[in-house]
Amino acid sequence: METEQISISDSDGNEEAILIRSRTNPEAFKSIYTKYFKKIFLFVLHRVGEKQISADITQQVFLKALIGLSKFQFKGLPFSAWLYRIAINECNDFFRKVKKSRLVVLEDAKVEYLFEELTAENTQDELERKLPSILQQLSEEDLQLIEFRYFERKPFKEIAEILDITETHAKVKTYRTLEKMKKLFLSKK
């Protein structure tokens, strides 16, 4: 039995286009799995907080992606956007089943971009102290927007694809959420 080979880039540098062309061969999915596993695992781990559960959820994400590969439609965005959407759904299913709240992991290097947006006239130390409380007051949708934009540094187009909203809606909602966060910060002085 001959297996179809998959290369990570084509003449346009578009690995997702290659994946689409090789849908009939699940073996070709291996290179995508290898490329994105760590990113998706860390994404899930930052929400769940437990390595074994995160590993299980990540495996489910890739299983669902492999099974649903024929449904994937290339829209000019990284294949990872589709994987993140599946990961969000799997995390949400997990939290519903165990009736547990999700975590927000605040790593210094990742929140620096958010601090830049929020600290025009405020001290960073003060914001660092108050940020966990402010994030707890956000809706799940608002929190996801902030995480993707400022912690994961995703472009609005990719965020829109992951959350299944328009790019304009992603921008407007993100900036409204930032304004809400600034008001929460100022109200807690």
Buried (B, 14 or more C-beta within 10 A) or exposed (E): EEEEEBEEEEEEEBBBBBBBBBEEBEEBBEBBEEEBBEBBBBBBBBBBBEEEBBBBBBBBBBEBBEEEBEEBEEEEBBBBBBBBBBBBEBBEEBBEEEEEEBEBEBEEEBBEEBBEBBBEEBEBEEBBEBBEEBBEEBEEEBBBBBBBBBBBEBBBBBBBBBBEBBBEBBBEBBEEBBEBBBEBBEEEE
